[in-house]
Amino acid sequence: MYPALGHKRLDKITSRDIQKFITGLLVNEKNLNNGKALSRKTAVHHLNFISDVFNCAVRMGMMTDNPCRRVVVQKTEQSEKEIYTLDEVKKLFRNLPNVIKLRKNKIVTG
């Protein structure tokens, strides 16, 4: 499974252990591609994988309960979106014909 949980027997892993692991992913881990914090979606993906392992153990009669059912993946704070001011939008539209001309020239000559 995962090194953070793999040292324990399956029937000894608690909801608290899994919660600590999932919270740790969100707080401490970084995306290897871009260096940013892992997304909530990634943490949910990992939780679903772990939950599938426990569901299999329950179906096989190895356990009576899936501890993942009590784990919560906290919603991450949404950063405030920056929007253009009215003056910035006007400037953008004023300059748009110049940008289109530049791109056409590059396409034709390039």
Secondary structure, DSSP 8 states (H G I E B T S, - for coil): --HHHHTS-GGG--HHHHHHHHHHHHHH-B-TTT--B--HHHHHHHHHHHHHHHHHHHHTTS-S--GGGG---------------HHHHHHHHHHHHHHHHHHHHHHHH-
